[in-house]
Amino acid sequence: MKLTLLFASLIVVAGCANDPLEPLPEQFPAVPAHLPTMPFPANNPITPSKVDLGRHLYYDARLSSEGTIACASCHRPEMSFSDAPNQVSEGVYGSRGQRNAPMIVNAGYRKVMFWDGRAGTLEEQAMGAFLNSTEMDADTLAVAALLRSAEYRAKWTAAFGDTLVNMTRAMQAIATFERTIVSTNSRYDRFARGEINALSAQERQGLQLFFSSKTMCSSCHGGPDFTDDLFHNVGLFHHYFDRGLYNVTKDPLDEGKFKTPTLRNVALSPPYMATGDSEKGLLTTLEQVVDHYNEGGTSFPNKDPRVKKLGLTDPEKAALVAFMKALTDSSVLTNPQWQKP
């Protein structure tokens, strides 16, 4: 009965979370009832032609100054559109970033982008990576010339109705493609749709623990996409070299806070946390992540009070890990609509 009520409440919340901004075309992936309808900005509606253009741009390394880095270089489909198992990603000229590249699966549902929330939309996120000197470091004049070439001219006109080339439109196309990358078919999703036997007894135990007051996992990783889209300090370090949200707000209370990631396909995207590590070293397994929370994290003045010693037994920890692995949707890795054209 508790599980029935739990999922009934999730379905109600999900159904009210986002009203559709634009009608979805037939080729858009079917979204089950327990997930909200994917919102599209009024100034960037989805069309099949724009998705096609965005897909080509997403995989085109010529958008970078060196001609070697594409969006797909750090968000690879075979790694659930993350850069696993790399702790940080390599950009142009061998430069390296400072943070773990997050998955873009279901990124269209996110309210803010990047670990520190400095972008409000997928379009802004794409532009940020496009211009960042340690990522793509794009030469906008060279990119504009490429987009005006015969190779892209027809696709561009089909997507936008004219030949006016600018970087804003290019990022709109990439963002439109990224919004089609939706995970909807994990065993958890099948369970939420009423297929009770989709989860094992251990996974159902993990689900109950996940949504319990004992662990409070769902207080941050709640809702149909397992994130609150907010920022928390979860006690990773005594001193933060990467200051997280503070870098954006300059508020001392935001020191060491990072955005809560979705847990969908989390088993496919190690290492974990914004920088892939903690005071005790790399976090390369879900078991290590559960241990971190079970031990209450590292002491820090503004650590979230929910991060405290949990007293989980070994079987309980194993059940939590099993449940998180049941959030895996391996079809994301091979869906032909999202592969390199």
matplotlib code that plots the C-alpha trace (Angstrom):
import matplotlib.pyplot as plt

x = [0.0, 2.8, 4.4, 1.1, 0.6, 4.2, 4.0, 0.5, 1.8, 4.8, 2.5, 0.4, 3.4, 5.0, 1.9, 1.7, 5.4, 5.6, 2.9, 3.8, 5.0, 4.7, 2.9, 5.3, 5.7, 5.2, 8.9, 9.5, 10.2, 7.1, 7.1, 5.4, 2.7, 5.0, 7.3, 6.3, 6.0, 9.3, 9.1, 10.4, 11.0, 8.5, 11.4, 12.9, 10.1, 11.0, 10.8, 12.2, 14.5, 16.0, 16.6, 18.4, 20.6, 21.3, 22.3, 24.8, 26.2, 26.4, 28.8, 30.8, 34.3, 34.9, 33.0, 36.0, 39.1, 41.3, 38.8, 39.0, 36.4, 32.6, 29.8, 29.9, 33.5, 32.6, 29.0, 29.3, 26.2, 28.0, 28.6, 25.0, 26.0, 28.6, 32.4, 32.7, 35.0, 37.1, 37.1, 37.5, 37.3, 40.0, 39.3, 41.2, 45.0, 45.1, 43.6, 41.6, 38.5, 38.0, 34.7, 33.1, 31.1, 27.4, 25.1, 22.7, 20.1, 16.9, 18.8, 15.8, 14.0, 16.7, 15.9, 19.6, 22.7, 26.3, 27.2, 27.1, 23.9, 25.5, 23.3, 19.6, 18.8, 20.3, 20.9, 23.1, 24.8, 25.7, 27.0, 29.1, 30.9, 31.2, 33.1, 35.0, 38.7, 39.3, 36.5, 35.8, 37.2, 35.2, 36.3, 32.8, 33.8, 35.2, 32.1, 29.8, 31.7, 31.2, 27.5, 27.1, 28.8, 27.0, 27.3, 25.0, 23.1, 20.1, 19.8, 20.0, 17.3, 15.0, 15.5, 15.1, 13.4, 16.1, 19.9, 20.6, 23.5, 24.4, 25.6, 22.4, 20.6, 23.3, 23.0, 19.2, 19.6, 22.0, 19.7, 16.7, 18.5, 19.6, 16.0, 15.0, 17.5, 15.1, 15.4, 12.0, 12.6, 14.6, 13.3, 12.2, 10.1, 8.4, 7.8, 6.3, 4.0, 2.6, 4.9, 5.6, 7.9, 10.3, 12.1, 13.7, 12.9, 16.3, 15.6, 12.2, 13.9, 16.3, 13.4, 11.7, 15.0, 15.6, 12.2, 12.4, 13.0, 15.9, 18.0, 16.2, 17.7, 14.6, 14.5, 17.2, 16.9, 13.1, 10.5, 10.3, 13.8, 15.4, 16.7, 15.4, 17.4, 18.8, 22.2, 23.6, 26.9, 27.1, 30.2, 32.8, 35.8, 37.1, 38.3, 36.8, 39.3, 36.2, 33.8, 30.8, 27.7, 29.7, 31.6, 28.3, 26.6, 29.6, 27.4, 29.5, 26.5, 26.9, 30.4, 30.9, 27.3, 26.7, 23.6, 21.8, 22.3, 19.7, 20.2, 18.8, 21.6, 23.8, 25.4, 26.8, 28.4, 31.2, 33.1, 30.6, 30.1, 31.0, 34.7, 34.5, 36.1, 36.0, 38.3, 38.9, 39.7, 37.9, 34.3, 34.2, 31.5, 28.0, 29.1, 31.6, 28.9, 26.6, 29.4, 30.1, 26.5, 26.3, 29.3, 27.8, 30.3, 33.1, 32.5, 32.0, 30.1, 27.3, 27.1, 23.5, 22.1, 20.5, 24.0, 24.6, 25.5, 22.7, 23.6, 22.8, 23.6, 25.6, 22.4, 20.6, 23.6, 23.5, 19.8, 20.2, 22.9, 20.7, 17.8, 20.0, 21.3, 17.6, 17.4, 19.6, 18.0, 20.5, 18.5, 19.8, 23.3, 22.2, 19.1, 19.8, 18.1, 20.8, 23.9, 26.4, 24.8]
y = [0.0, 2.4, 1.9, 2.4, 5.7, 6.8, 6.3, 7.7, 10.9, 11.0, 10.7, 13.6, 15.8, 14.9, 15.7, 19.2, 20.0, 21.5, 22.5, 22.0, 25.2, 23.9, 20.8, 18.0, 16.5, 12.8, 12.0, 13.2, 10.2, 9.0, 10.3, 8.1, 9.5, 9.7, 12.2, 15.7, 16.9, 18.2, 22.1, 23.9, 27.7, 29.8, 31.4, 28.0, 25.5, 22.0, 21.0, 17.9, 20.0, 21.9, 18.6, 17.3, 20.4, 20.3, 16.6, 17.4, 20.4, 18.3, 15.9, 18.4, 18.9, 21.7, 24.0, 24.1, 26.3, 23.2, 21.2, 18.3, 18.9, 18.5, 18.6, 14.8, 14.7, 15.2, 14.0, 10.7, 8.6, 5.3, 6.8, 8.0, 11.4, 11.9, 11.7, 8.7, 7.4, 10.7, 12.9, 16.0, 16.4, 17.4, 20.4, 22.1, 22.0, 19.5, 21.8, 20.3, 21.4, 21.4, 19.6, 16.3, 16.6, 16.0, 13.9, 15.6, 12.9, 14.6, 17.9, 19.6, 19.3, 21.1, 24.6, 25.7, 24.4, 23.7, 22.5, 26.1, 27.1, 29.9, 29.2, 29.3, 27.3, 24.6, 27.3, 29.3, 26.1, 25.3, 28.8, 28.6, 25.5, 26.8, 29.9, 28.6, 28.7, 25.4, 23.6, 24.4, 27.9, 28.5, 31.0, 32.4, 33.8, 30.4, 28.7, 31.1, 30.4, 26.6, 27.1, 29.2, 26.5, 24.2, 21.4, 23.1, 25.6, 23.4, 22.1, 25.6, 26.9, 24.0, 24.6, 28.4, 29.3, 31.6, 31.8, 34.2, 32.5, 33.5, 31.7, 32.1, 30.0, 27.4, 27.0, 26.8, 23.9, 22.1, 22.6, 21.4, 18.2, 17.8, 18.1, 15.0, 12.9, 11.5, 8.5, 6.9, 3.1, 2.0, -0.9, 1.7, 3.4, 0.1, -0.4, 3.1, 2.3, -0.6, -3.5, -4.5, -7.4, -5.1, -4.5, -7.3, -7.6, -6.0, -3.1, -2.5, -2.5, 0.1, 2.1, 2.2, 3.2, 5.9, 7.5, 7.0, 9.5, 7.4, 8.3, 11.3, 10.6, 11.8, 15.2, 16.2, 13.5, 13.6, 13.8, 11.8, 12.9, 12.4, 15.9, 19.0, 21.3, 23.1, 23.5, 21.8, 21.4, 17.7, 17.6, 16.6, 18.7, 20.7, 23.3, 23.8, 24.7, 24.8, 27.0, 26.0, 28.2, 30.8, 31.6, 32.8, 34.4, 35.5, 34.6, 32.9, 30.7, 29.2, 27.9, 24.4, 24.1, 22.3, 21.4, 18.2, 15.9, 13.6, 9.9, 8.5, 6.4, 7.3, 3.8, 4.7, 8.0, 7.7, 9.3, 11.1, 14.6, 17.9, 17.3, 13.5, 13.3, 14.0, 14.5, 10.7, 10.5, 9.7, 8.5, 6.0, 3.7, 4.1, 2.0, 4.8, 7.4, 5.6, 5.2, 8.9, 9.7, 6.9, 8.3, 11.8, 13.4, 15.9, 18.7, 22.1, 25.2, 25.2, 21.5, 20.5, 19.3, 16.3, 14.9, 13.1, 9.6, 7.2, 4.0, 1.9, -1.8, -3.5, -5.1, -1.7, 0.0, -2.8, -2.3, 1.4, 0.8, -1.9, 0.6, 3.3, 0.8, 0.0, 3.6, 2.6, 2.9, 1.4, 2.2, 5.7, 4.4, 3.0, 4.9, 5.6, 9.0, 10.3, 8.7, 10.5, 11.1]
z = [0.0, 0.9, -2.5, -4.3, -2.5, -3.1, -6.8, -7.0, -5.5, -7.8, -10.8, -9.6, -8.9, -12.2, -14.2, -12.7, -12.8, -16.3, -18.7, -22.3, -23.9, -27.5, -28.9, -29.4, -32.9, -33.5, -33.7, -30.2, -27.8, -25.9, -22.4, -19.8, -17.6, -14.5, -16.3, -17.1, -20.6, -21.9, -22.0, -25.1, -25.0, -26.9, -28.8, -29.7, -30.6, -31.7, -35.4, -37.0, -39.2, -36.2, -34.4, -37.4, -37.7, -33.9, -34.1, -36.9, -35.0, -31.7, -33.3, -35.4, -33.9, -36.5, -34.2, -31.9, -32.6, -33.0, -34.9, -32.4, -29.8, -30.3, -27.8, -28.1, -27.1, -23.4, -23.6, -25.4, -26.1, -25.2, -21.7, -21.3, -22.7, -20.0, -20.1, -17.8, -16.5, -16.8, -13.7, -15.8, -19.6, -22.1, -24.2, -27.1, -27.2, -24.3, -21.8, -19.0, -17.1, -13.4, -13.1, -14.0, -17.2, -16.2, -18.3, -20.7, -20.5, -19.5, -19.4, -20.9, -17.6, -15.7, -14.4, -14.4, -16.1, -15.0, -11.5, -10.3, -12.1, -14.1, -17.1, -17.1, -20.3, -22.5, -25.1, -22.6, -21.6, -25.1, -25.8, -22.6, -23.7, -27.2, -26.1, -23.1, -23.7, -22.0, -23.8, -27.5, -27.6, -30.8, -33.5, -34.3, -37.7, -38.8, -37.5, -39.3, -42.5, -42.0, -41.3, -44.5, -46.6, -49.0, -46.4, -43.9, -46.1, -46.8, -43.2, -41.9, -44.2, -43.3, -39.6, -39.6, -42.8, -44.1, -44.5, -41.6, -39.7, -36.1, -33.1, -31.1, -33.7, -33.8, -30.0, -30.3, -32.7, -30.4, -27.4, -29.4, -30.2, -26.6, -25.4, -27.4, -25.3, -22.7, -20.5, -20.0, -19.9, -16.9, -14.9, -12.3, -15.0, -15.8, -12.1, -11.9, -14.8, -12.8, -13.7, -10.1, -11.0, -12.8, -9.6, -7.4, -3.7, -3.0, -5.3, -3.8, -0.4, -1.7, -3.1, 0.3, 2.0, -0.7, 0.0, 3.8, 6.6, 7.7, 4.6, 3.3, -0.2, -1.9, -0.1, -2.7, -5.3, -5.5, -8.2, -11.4, -12.4, -9.0, -8.5, -6.8, -9.1, -6.1, -4.6, -1.5, 0.3, 1.0, 3.1, 0.5, 1.8, 4.8, 2.2, -1.2, -3.9, -6.3, -4.4, -6.4, -6.3, -4.4, -7.6, -9.1, -6.1, -3.9, -0.9, 1.8, 2.6, -0.9, -0.3, -1.6, -2.9, -6.2, -8.1, -7.3, -10.4, -11.7, -10.7, -13.9, -15.5, -12.5, -12.6, -16.1, -15.2, -12.7, -11.0, -8.9, -7.5, -9.2, -9.1, -9.1, -5.6, -1.9, 1.0, 1.0, -2.7, -6.0, -5.8, -8.6, -7.4, -6.0, -3.0, -2.2, -2.5, -0.2, 2.3, 2.1, 3.1, 5.6, 7.4, 7.5, 5.1, 6.1, 8.6, 7.0, 8.4, 5.8, 5.2, 4.6, 8.0, 6.3, 5.6, 8.9, 10.0, 8.9, 10.6, 7.5, 7.7, 4.9, 3.4, 3.5, 1.7, -0.9, -1.4, -2.0, -4.6, -6.3, -6.5, -8.1, -10.6, -11.5, -12.7, -15.7, -19.2, -21.5, -24.6, -24.3, -25.3, -28.7, -29.8, -33.5, -33.3, -31.0, -32.6, -34.8, -38.3]

ax = plt.figure().add_subplot(projection="3d")
ax.plot(x, y, z, "-o")
ax.set_aspect("equal")
plt.show()
